[in-house]
């Protein structure tokens, strides 16, 4: 089983705070929830944190109510800032979010 995975338009993460005593998979449907989980150390390890943040940005895309590409990009930038602030020293987190933002910003407008 993966530590961080996508299922039914939700981010799923093993709650690493309670291991090895218990095993629980938590579900997230919004980027702010993911940012909070990163801050609270539900997910640990640089690659897993980066993946969680990238999935959080994908959720931000689902959350956006924008009807234009420019509006979506603005929403994603705001969400990216929230995710990056969840653990500012996490290099993989910033790398993953920045990489996805570069792809999104290349989208035709």
C-alpha positions, 0 to 999 in steps of 0.5 A, a space after each residue: 500500500 502506498 503512503 499517499 494515493 488518489 482514489 475517487 477524487 480524494 487524496 488518501 494518506 496513511 496517518 503516520 502519527 499513529 503508526 505502529 500502534 494503529 493503521 488508519 487511512 485518512 481522506 482529504 477533499 480540499 487543499 487546505 485540509 491537505 496543508 493542515 495534514 502536512 503541518 500536523 505531520 500526518 505524512 512524513 518523508 520528503 517524497 511523500 510530502 511532495 506527493 501530498 502537496 502535488 495532490 493538494 494542488 490537484 484538489 485546488 483545481 477541483 475546488 476552483 469556481 473560476 470560469 476562465 483559465 486566468 482565474 483558475 491560474 490565480 486560484 492555483 497560485 493562492 492554493 500553492 502559497 497555502 500548501 508551500 506555507 504548510 512546511 516552508 523548509 520542505 524542499 520536495 513540497 516546494 519543488 512539486 508545487 512549483 513544477 505543477 504551477 509551471 505546467 498549469 501556467 503553460 496552458 493555452 489561454 
